[in-house]
Amino acid sequence: MITGKQRSYLKGLAHDLNPLVYIGKAGITQNVINELDVSLETKELVKVKLQEGCELKPKDAANQAAEALSAEFVQSIGRRFVLYRPSKENRVIVLPK
């Protein structure tokens, strides 16, 4: 569980990120989970965008993905959301205490 201060720090880092993963009308499939898993392991902080055909609400999709990946939900703005999970092998982001 991340604190409010850590969440604010991650929001600042995520501001300039472009979406790495897109969720389409099929919703959160196993392929989306696999892609998010790889992206989180390499980048730690991932922005995701829901395409127009996607029926899911961004917060629902974010919570579903975060639960499946043991990741932290950082924020949701419009049709985009951000997830964070520390890398097991090559940690890049150092969170404030």
N, C-alpha and C positions, 0 to 999 in steps of 0.2 A: 504494500500500500504506500503510495507516495503522498507527501504532505502538500499543503496549498502552495508553499514557497517553491517546492520542487516542480509542481504542476505549472506555476507561472514561468519558471525558468524554461521548461520544456515548450511552453506556448511560444516563448520568444524565439527559441531555436527553430520551431516548426513554421514560423511565419513566412520565411523565404523558400520553404520547400515546395517542390512541385509534386503532384500526386504520382506515386509509383505504381499503385494498384488501382484498377478500375473495376467496379462491380456492376454488372449488366442486369438484364431482365431475369436471368436465371437465379439471381440472388447470391448468397454465400455458398458456393459449391466447394468441393474438396480441392479443386484446382486453385481457387481463390485463397483458401486456407494455406495450401502448400506455398503459394507465391508470397503470401504475407509472412509465413514462417521464415523463408529464406531472406526476405527483405529485412525483417526484424533482426535476424542474426547478423547480417552484414552492416546495417545502418543504425539499428536500435530505435530510431524514430522514423515512423512511416506515415505519410499522408495518403489517405484513400479517398477516391471520389466515386459517388454513386451516379451512374449514367441516368439519362432521362427515363429509360424504360424500366428501371428498377422500382419495384413496388414497395420496398422496405423504407422505413423512416431511418434517417442517418443515425440517430441515437440507438435505435433497436439493432441496426446492423453493427454498429461499433461495439455494443455490449455483447452481442453474439460472437463476434470475431475475437474480442478480448478474452472472453471466457474460453473459447476453443484453443487459444494460443497462450494462455496464462500471461497475458499482456495487461498493461494499464491503459485505460481510456484517459486521454489527455483533454481533448476538446472536440466539439462539433460546431461547425459554422456552415450554414446553408446545406449543400449536399456533400460536404467534405467532413472527414473526421481524422483525428490523429491518434495513433497508438504508440506506446513505448514499451519496450522490453529490453533489459540489459542483456548484452551478448554474453554467451558462456565463454567464448575463447578470446575475442578481441574487443575489449571494452573501450569505447571511444568517449562516451558522454559521462562526465563526472557530475553527479547531482549535488547541489548544496545541501548542507545539513539542516 
